[in-house]
Amino acid sequence: MTSAIQTHPGLSPKAAEWGLAAFVLLAMLAAAWLPPVMLPDGYHAFADQRGLLGLPHAMDVLTNLPFAAVGAFLFRAAWRARERLSATQRSLAYLTSIGLLATAFCSSIYHLWPDAGGLALDRLGMVLVFTGVLGLAAASRVSDRAGWLLACGVGAMAPLAALWDLLTANMTPWIVLQGGGLMLLLVLALRPLRAEAVRVALWPILGLYVLAKLLELADAPVLALTQGFISGHSAKHLVAAAALWPMAVTFWRMIPCGQAFESRKIGAQN
């Protein structure tokens, strides 16, 4: 599927936009034609079942707080740097930050009462993050129009993938969405940044997200390895939130020096 987009630096934005469209079309066909992957038995029975002060599954719930922290920081940074951003970059940054806040809320709900309905809610929160990050990646490497088109495509397909899983227990469309999104980020990371684009590094996002998925798969082994301190799924939340921290810092560094100083001064006075 990565052949749908050429990574040669000389590829024109228009040609790259067509490549993105072809990639999305291939992903849709793959989601429809690949054999179903059913939700595994016991999927919702996470390794760490400990409660805390009456809060069930406490670690899996509380480790969602970093999503909210990163999301709030990203929103504040993008808002204060808004005059230095294009309308597309600004809107997609806001969308990503709102997605992180939604992920913190929806994932917490799911882990309080793990079931198929909660999983769908969890994934609907994640959809906003996928949409914002992929849109920003395309906007920074191809064009603002590519960012909008990709965000609209992902924003339309991802909720359908989450709801399809809920209705049929078939995870294939969701797996294609996640795997295809990672492949797309990899291809876009190989393209040079546009001169006027936000310099968002995609490699930390890629590396940390892959690590988060590995931790998710090693839920019980990580809990055993850490002697009950933290499970793989809880660690996944922390690492996935950390994956977006470099993006938030990038936007914060775009704040004009006077504004950043004034922000620190007000914070110190409070």
Beta strands, then each sheet from edge to edge (+ up, - down):
end
